[in-house]
Amino acid sequence: MWYNGRMEGLRDESICIKIEKIRPSITCFTALILYRILEKKLGESYTIESIIRTLKEMNMLIAPGEGYIPEYTRTDLTDKLHDTFGFRTDYEIVSQREINKILTATRK
């Protein structure tokens, strides 16, 4: 029997426990969807493993007063990522202003 929007005899604690068990599944599901969308946007030419590895390896070195210097090796996949998402980070030095533009664009 339902009472005030919840089942009679069901304690709030049990609802919280169930939500805590569901939350990681939702996070995992969302990540899988995002990976699949990324794979589709890249034309299904690359595996998820190679995309994730490449993204993890795309590190930038901070050059105080100048900007950021890419510390990764340019590949076909990094070029495809840049072309697909409309920005480049593989120049010799990427200015702080350019990085801010990229970050602003990703928040839209």
C-alpha positions, 0 to 999 in steps of 0.5 A: 500500500502506498502512503504519501508517495512511498510504500508503507513500511519502506524506510528512507534508508533502504531507498538511499541504499538502492540509489547508491547501488544504482548511481555507479551503473548510471555513471558507467552507462553514461560513460559508455554512451559518451565513448560510443558517440565519440567513436561515431564522430570519429567515423568508427575508424578507431577502437575505444581503447585507442581513443582513450589511450590517445586522450590520456597521452595528450599532455601539455606542458605549461610554459609560464608567460607563454602558454602550453606546449604539447608533449604528445606525438601527433598521429592520425587520431590526434589530427582526426580529434582536432578536425572533428572538434574544431580546435588544435593543440598540436602547435608548438605553443598554444597561448593561454588565450587560445586554451581559454577559447577551447575550454569555453567552447567545450562548456557550451 
